[in-house]
Amino acid sequence: MSDTDRRRPQQFRRLSCALLTSWDLLPHIANVELLITELLTNALQHGEGPEVDVMISADDDYLHVFVRDGSPRTPDPRPLDMEAENGRGLHLVTAIADEVEVSKDGTTVHCTLALQDSAA
């Protein structure tokens, strides 16, 4: 991974923070930053596509995070090893998101976070 690629998760975290702040969704910033960091890093390290795209959207009930790497290789979580320095990212994603889906063509991971939980 190039130095430019290593900076991309931090750049997207800042952008997502600004976006969620403008949408008044402050309680979700930490979770979205973690989802973006893990999915984007995974896409940059393991994806085979020519570029990586991140999209965040919200409707009345859910916040949506999409990371597309253009690669038909489906993300495959490694066996969980608490001693390992890496390999826990997809486990964190599934623990934080309310739902995680991979597109049929394998190019995009879509996570949802329920918005009604933050009002409680």
N, C-alpha and C positions, 0 to 999 in steps of 0.2 A: 504494500500500500504506500502510495506517495505521501509526502508531507502535506500536500494540498488536500488529499483524501482524509488524512488524519485530522485536519481542522474542520472538515465538513460537519461532523456531528455537533461540535460546539456552535458553529454558525447557525445550524438549524434549530438548536435549543434556544438560542437568543431570538430567532425569528418566531418560534412557536410561543415563547414567553410573551413577546410583544403582541402577537395575534390574540392569544387567550386573554391577555389583559384588556385589549380593546373590545373583546366580546364579553367582558365581565365574568370570565370563567376561571378566576384565580385559584379556586380549590383544586383544579385539575392540572395546573402547570407542572408540578413535580412528576406526576404520572406520565404526562405527555412527553416531557423531556426524557424520561427514562425509556419509554417506548421508542422514541425517535433515535436515541443514542444506540440502543441495542439493535434495532432493525436496520438502521442505516449502516452501522459498523459491520453487521453481518452481510449486508448486501455488497458493501465495498470490498470485504475480504473474500467472500465466497461466490458472489454473483458473477455471472459470465456475460452479462449484458454490456452494451457500450456506454450506458449512462444510468444514473440512479435518480429517481424522482420521489419527492415527498409531497403529500397533500394532506391538509387538515381541513375538516369541515364539521359543521354541527347542524343538527336539526333540533326539534323541541325536546327530544328524549335522549339523544346520544351525541357524543363527540366521536368523530371518525378520524383515524390516522391510517393513511395508505403509504406504503413504501414499495416502489416498483423498481426492480433492477433489470427488467427485460430478459432475464435468464429463465429458461424453462425448468431449471433445477429447483425443485421444491426444498425449502428450508427443512432441515432434519435435525431435531434436537439431539445433542450427544447425551449419553448416559450421565446422570447427575453425579459429579464427583466434587465433594466439598473441599478436597485437597488441591484440586487443579486451579491454576491461575486464570483460566478462561473456560469457556464452554457452558456457562450458565445463562447466557443472554436470552435464549428462547424460553427457558424455564421461567425467568423473570417476567417476560412478556406475557406468558399464559397465566401467571399468578396475578398480574396487575390488571390486565384487560378483562372486561366482562365477556368478550367474545373475540376469537382470533380465527380468521379465515385466510386461506391461500386460494388465489384465483385458480380456475380450472387449468389454465395454461401455465401455472406455476410462477408467473412473473411478478405478482403483486401480493403483499401481505396486507390485510385489512384488519385493524383492531377497533373495537368499540369500547367506550366508557360511558356508563349510564350517568346522565346529568342529574336526575332526581335525587340521587344519594347525597349530593353536596348541599341540598337545601335542608336536610334533616339536622 
